[in-house]
Amino acid sequence: MKNGRVALIGILLCLFVAVSGFSETTLKDLQKVMDDFSENMANSLPFNSTIGLNWSHAHIGQFLGVPPHFGVGVSLGLTTMDAGAFDNLLKQFGISSLPDFGGFPVPGYTVEGRIGGFVLPFDAGIKFGYMPLSLGDVKLDYLLVGGDIRYAVLKGNAILPTVSLGIGFNYMDGGLSKKIDEDRMFNFPYLSDTATLTVGAPDVGITWETKTLDFKAQVSKSLFIITPYLGLGASYGWSRAGYSIDSKITAKDSSDNPLALNDVRSAIKAFGIDNVDGAGFSSEKEISGLSFRTFGGLSFNLAFIKIDLTGMYNFSDGNYGVTLGTRFQL
């Protein structure tokens, strides 16, 4: 749990530093940076949603047996997203670049369970992760639920490994927000001049959601107290990510004349900001598509306790992930 909390705090601090460094900028530049960030996050979400249920044993056996085969446990880890999107976001607000870790870490965790099949050689698993967290005026909401069914096409024996094929579904959503105590101003072109949009002490938020249909193949082989395993996965994801600035907004032209909300809405629509009202503005990106990954590692088998170490690599964008899991399994 400690590593996951470090990653969560890292995300919160990045948001804290970024919005605390909010300075006067152009609305067009802000939207471009936010669009790039939202698109990169939306592309990374399906990979992150596959955290959990990557158990070392490709098939855990039948439930109606002696002993009955089932297990419960937890998984904690992270996947990366393009660090350049975060760098550009911070630079827009006058903040130095992030250290290069080969990507920005996006954490995740699940409580999970798996039960062996009945008659046919399959098993089924479910996972759930939920974390509402507040650190001062920074708030995080995180939800991940999912499940899968795996069928053993090769049960394995003293010589042969176990091989399974599986299908699953994941749903994840969440958000980060922070209250800013000072007004913020954004310049934007208006007619042949420049106008200024003033946002009074806003709540700045980032939201995300993804649904993924996941297919995977896995092979494993138990060797005394360890079980190495390797798998391939393909996910089709429907994702969205965006931002919101919630606050009373006002606008004036260069002569300090107030502008009507409809005039503001028309002037900034060209930037891709469609959701504008007297209480703020927001924008989001929707991304769907297929991605491919590999995952693998090993478990240490200590009587009924299994400790999994898993690495993941996304072929589609070069991002990676790591997880640590522990479970009680019969």
Secondary structure, 3 states (H helix, E strand, C coil): CHHHHHHHHHHHHHHHHHHHCCCCEEHHHHHHHHHHHHHHHHHHHHHHCCCCCCCCCCCCCECCCCCCCEEEEEEEEEEEECHHHHHHHHHHCCCCCCCCCCCEEEEEEEEEEEEEECCCCEEEEEEEEECCEEECCEEEEEEEEEEEEEEEEECCCCCCCEEEEEEEEEEEEEEEEEECCCCEEEEEEECCEEEEEEECCCEEEEEEEEEEEEEEEEEECCECCEEEEEEEEEEEEEEEEEEEEECCEEEECCCCCECCHHHHHHHHHHHCCCEEECCEEEEEEEEEEEEEEEEEEEEEEECCEEEEEEEEEECCCCCEEEEEEEEEEC
